[in-house]
Amino acid sequence: MTALREACIALALEAGAAILAVYAQDFSVETKDDDSPLTQADLASHRIIVAGLRALAPDIPVLSEEDADIPWDTRRRWPRHWLVDPLDGTREFVKKNGEFTVNIALVEDGRPVLGVVYAPVFDYLLHAERGVGAFLRQGGEDIALSTRRPATAPLRVAASRSHLDPRTAAALERMGDTERHGLGSSLKFCRIAEGRIDVYPRFGPTSEWDTAAAQCVLEAAGGVVLRLDGTPLDYNRKDNLLNPDFIALGDADLPWRDWLDEAAHG
């Protein structure tokens, strides 16, 4: 699978270059049916990645955020598929704060087994393969990643510094001594994989393409991404593509159930 991973890295870099070409200009912003923004960069990245994956592995179907209208009766028969977010964090792209990523994952039997996350503004690229490891690529070299274990106080939490929903606020209160780190897109998972953040509680809607690639990176670095019932977040198991609430942890031994008891049921 190493060859597949390298091919996905090359596609992410190519897509990132196309995104930056748009980012450097004045660009228009459309609104999709769900009120989320869409730009030329999203579409350019989508075309590059989908065409590349289909050429690379014609037998593996591709599900991209920009082409997600695939019937459940078709998807349910897939033993594996590519799951792509061509530009995760379009709102950050529009704000021009750099906190957006290209995400490519290979999902087998509901679990991400290969993941590539690339933040083109920062030239920040992480890649992972289940059973092999997670890596930060810098200057052509791969640096192995590992989460912070054991995670000790103050816990570093991926959460808004200024705006918290009530359930996240309740969970943070139960965690005790914490440091909050505001980040966009799938970078939250990546920072946990690097050992720079410990916890990311997510209450509220996300889609499967938002999380799969970065989940693979985090899990390969020693972390976990769990539903609130303690089972791993998985993919392509139902007719809709929305994730349930979840918590991402660098250290699975943290007492996360204690933090979420009120938050999950409040």
C-alpha positions, 0 to 999 in steps of 0.5 A: 500500500506504500505505492498508493500512499505515495500516489495520494501524496502526489495528488494532494500536493498537485491539488494544493498547488491548484488551490493556492493559485486560486487563493492568490487571486480574487475569487468568487464564492458560491453557496451550496444547498446546505448554505456552505461555501464553494469556490473555484479552488474546491472544484479544481482540487476535486477534479485533480484528485478524482481523476488521479484516483480513478486512473490510479485504481479504477476498481475503487469507487471515489466519494468526494464532498463535491460529488457525494450524491451516490445512492445508499444502495450503491454505496452499501456494496462497496468493500472499500472506497476513496473518501475525499474532501478536496478543500476542508475548511472553505470558510477558512479559505475565504477568510484567508487564514490558511487553516484549510486542508486537502484530505484523501482517505482509503476506507476498507470495511468501514475503517480508514486505512490510509490517510493524507492531509495537506495544508498547502499554505503552510506546506504541512503534510501528514500521511499514515497507513494503518499498521505502519504509522503516521508521519510528517513529511518535511524536506523530503524526509518522514518524521514518525508521529506519536501522540502524547501519552500519558496526557497530563494536566493541563490538557490541551483541548481543540476548542474555540477560545471565544465561542463554545456550545453548551455541551463542549463548555460542560465537558471542558468544565469537567476536564479541569485544568485545560488550555484551549487551542482554536484550529480550523479543519482537520488540523485538530486531529493532526495536532493531536497526532503530533502530541501538541493537543490532547483532546478534540470533543465534537458535538454537532454535525460533521460529514464523513469526508471531514474526518476520515483522512485525519482519523487515519493519521491520528489512529496510526500515531496512537490515538483514537476517535470514538463515538460517545458510546465508546465505539470507533468512528466508522464510515459508509455504514448508513444511508446518510454521510453525517458523523455522530458526535465524537471525541478524538484523544491522543491518550485513550486512557484519559477518563473521557466518559466522565467528561461527557456524561452530562455533556452527552445527555444534557 
